[in-house]
Amino acid sequence: MTKKVAMITGASSGIGQATALELAKRGFRVMLAARREDRLKQLRSEIIDNGGEASYRVTDVTSFDEMEALAKETIEQFGQIDILVNNAGVMPLSFLSKRKVDEWDRMVDVNIKGVLYGIGAVLPYMEEQKSGHIVNISSIAGHGVVPGSSVYSGTKFAVRAITEGLRQEMKAGQNIRTTIICPGAVGTELTHTITDKDILRNFQERYKDVQTLQGEDIAKAIAYAIEQPDHVDVNEIIVRPTTQFL
């Protein structure tokens, strides 16, 4: 494979970090985006030390201007954007009766608007080069709802709807593919955003016997989707731990 360019949001930890490392290892040039510059610098150094190519830009995905600036800098650095991995997300689960409005707003801003802004930022470049692949990270919470996941699930259902809508809008000659990745329980920092103690207790009880996935497991699923031949469009992948049933 020629050295394609992948732009990855939420790259400072978890799935985003693992994806950056996996794709760099496979010969992709990667543009890293997140808010924590120290983490981005460390990840870039690790990739370069291992013989890969990487750059970064501190980016808040809830700002369309910042996402456009990220796409522009990616073009300036690497000359193209072949893959967008819309990975940034937050999961402050809570019961609706707790009325954690600020957390609701944050999930909508990051999980929905962040995905839209990523798509909006890269699509003009992909349309011009007549190729591209947009990978949006949803969740098994985008397939079902449990108590406490109402808003989070709503955002992840939205990611699936947005991605499917984009797929249908793309014309064959544009050669722009879309993939929805729906992870089950992954050992990342997502649970650190849960402030509802009742939810956190229930969450920990529900998954106490589940051997969670690692970011690397999802990174390999992403790599599988984007490395398919141009005529193959892997539209959705669900990846659960073997011991997880919901």
Buried (B, 14 or more C-beta within 10 A) or exposed (E): EEEBBBBBBBBBBBBBBBBBBBBBBBEBBBBBBBBEEEBBBEBBEBBEEEEBBBBBBBBBBBBBEBBBBBBBBBBEBBEBBBBBBBBBBBBBBBBEEBEBEEBBEBBBBBBBBBBBBBBBBBBEBBBEBEBBBBBBBBBBBBBEBBEBBBBBBBBBBBBBBBBBEBBEEBEEEBBBBBBBBBBBBBBBEBBEBBBBEBBBEBBEEEBEEBEBBBBBBBBBBBBEBBBEEEEEBBEBBBBBBEEBEE
